[in-house]
Amino acid sequence: MKIYKIEDVAKQCGLTKRTIRYYEEIGLLFPPERSEGGFRLYSDQHVERLKKIINARDVLGFSLPELQEFLSISEEINNQRLEIRQIEDIELKLEKITEMEQTVGKQLRIIDQKLEKLTLIQTEFHQLYERILEAKIKYKSD
């Protein structure tokens, strides 16, 4: 397992050290181990989690509370997946798969809501753009 200092993680993820510490403080990022000198020691899991946070924040436009909910549900899905793999009983496995289906559905609803908002904004700007083009044509022909 590779260990990173906060500077390395910041460079790798394109974040500031302050942002990483803040994400840790509010619970988006689980606390790293500490060296004897008290320096934070991050793992590949921290880097992966930060990249997931960045994607949800930048691509989906999630606020901090939305990020917390999104990541919480993602963790729940991962835990459910691990649990399902260890279950031998078919009926119990099917029951757990159904629970996971509901959790994934919840995550999809969150993403769909964001996409609907983005689509609405996009539609408004397409309409504005079309009106601009129509105005240009109108005033050029006058």
C-alpha positions in Angstrom: 0.0 0.0 0.0 1.4 3.3 -1.0 1.4 6.2 1.4 1.1 9.9 0.4 1.7 13.2 2.2 -0.9 15.8 1.8 1.1 17.8 -0.7 1.2 14.7 -3.0 -2.5 14.1 -2.7 -3.2 17.8 -3.4 -1.1 17.7 -6.6 -2.6 14.3 -7.7 -6.2 15.5 -7.2 -5.9 19.1 -8.1 -7.0 20.4 -4.7 -5.5 22.6 -2.1 -4.2 21.2 1.1 -6.7 23.4 2.9 -9.6 21.8 0.9 -8.4 18.3 1.7 -8.3 19.2 5.4 -11.7 20.8 5.2 -13.2 17.7 3.5 -11.7 15.6 6.3 -13.1 18.0 8.9 -16.7 17.9 7.6 -16.6 14.1 7.2 -16.4 13.8 3.4 -13.0 12.2 3.7 -12.1 9.7 6.4 -9.2 10.7 8.6 -5.8 9.4 7.5 -3.2 7.8 9.7 -0.7 10.1 11.3 3.1 9.8 11.3 5.0 10.0 14.6 5.5 13.7 13.9 1.8 14.2 13.4 1.8 14.5 9.6 -1.2 13.1 7.7 -0.4 9.9 5.8 -2.9 9.2 3.0 -3.6 6.0 1.2 -4.8 5.1 -2.3 -8.3 4.8 -0.8 -8.1 8.5 0.2 -7.1 9.5 -3.3 -9.9 7.4 -4.9 -12.4 8.9 -2.5 -11.2 12.5 -3.3 -11.5 11.8 -7.0 -15.1 10.6 -6.5 -15.8 13.7 -4.5 -14.3 15.9 -7.3 -16.3 14.2 -10.0 -19.6 14.5 -8.1 -18.8 18.1 -7.2 -17.6 19.2 -10.7 -19.5 17.0 -13.1 -22.8 16.8 -11.3 -22.6 20.2 -9.5 -23.3 18.8 -6.0 -23.2 21.1 -3.0 -21.4 19.9 0.1 -24.6 18.4 1.7 -25.5 16.7 -1.5 -21.9 15.3 -1.7 -22.3 13.9 1.8 -25.5 12.2 0.9 -24.2 10.9 -2.4 -21.0 9.5 -0.8 -23.0 8.0 2.0 -25.2 6.2 -0.4 -22.1 5.1 -2.5 -20.6 3.6 0.7 -23.9 1.8 1.5 -23.9 0.3 -2.0 -20.3 -0.9 -1.6 -21.0 -2.4 1.8 -24.1 -4.1 0.4 -22.1 -5.5 -2.5 -19.5 -7.0 -0.1 -22.2 -8.4 2.1 -24.0 -10.0 -0.9 -20.8 -11.7 -2.0 -20.4 -13.5 1.3 -24.0 -14.8 1.6 -24.5 -18.4 0.6 -28.2 -18.7 1.2 -30.0 -17.9 -2.1 -33.2 -16.5 -0.5 -31.1 -14.2 1.8 -28.9 -13.2 -1.1 -31.9 -12.3 -3.2 -33.3 -10.2 -0.3 -30.0 -8.3 0.0 -29.9 -7.8 -3.8 -33.4 -6.3 -3.6 -32.2 -3.9 -0.8 -29.2 -3.0 -3.0 -31.5 -2.3 -5.9 -33.5 0.2 -3.8 -30.2 1.9 -2.7 -29.0 2.2 -6.3 -32.4 3.5 -7.3 -32.1 6.2 -4.6 -28.7 7.2 -6.0 -30.1 7.3 -9.5 -32.9 9.6 -8.4 -30.4 12.0 -7.0 -28.4 12.0 -10.2 -31.6 12.3 -12.3 -32.7 15.3 -10.4 -29.4 17.0 -11.1 -29.7 16.1 -14.8 -33.2 17.5 -15.0 -32.0 20.8 -13.6 -29.1 20.9 -16.0 -31.4 20.0 -18.9 -33.8 22.8 -18.0 -30.9 25.4 -17.9 -29.6 24.0 -21.2 -33.0 24.4 -22.8 -33.4 28.0 -21.6 -30.0 28.9 -23.1 -30.8 27.1 -26.4 -34.0 29.1 -26.6 -32.2 32.3 -25.9 -29.6 31.5 -28.5 -32.3 30.8 -31.1 -33.9 34.2 -30.3 -30.5 35.9 -30.7 -30.1 34.3 -34.1 -33.6 35.3 -35.1 -32.9 38.9 -34.0 -29.7 39.0 -36.1 -31.5 37.8 -39.2 -34.4 40.2 -38.6 -32.1 43.3 -38.2 -29.8 42.3 -41.0 -32.7 42.1 -43.5 -34.1 45.5 -42.4 
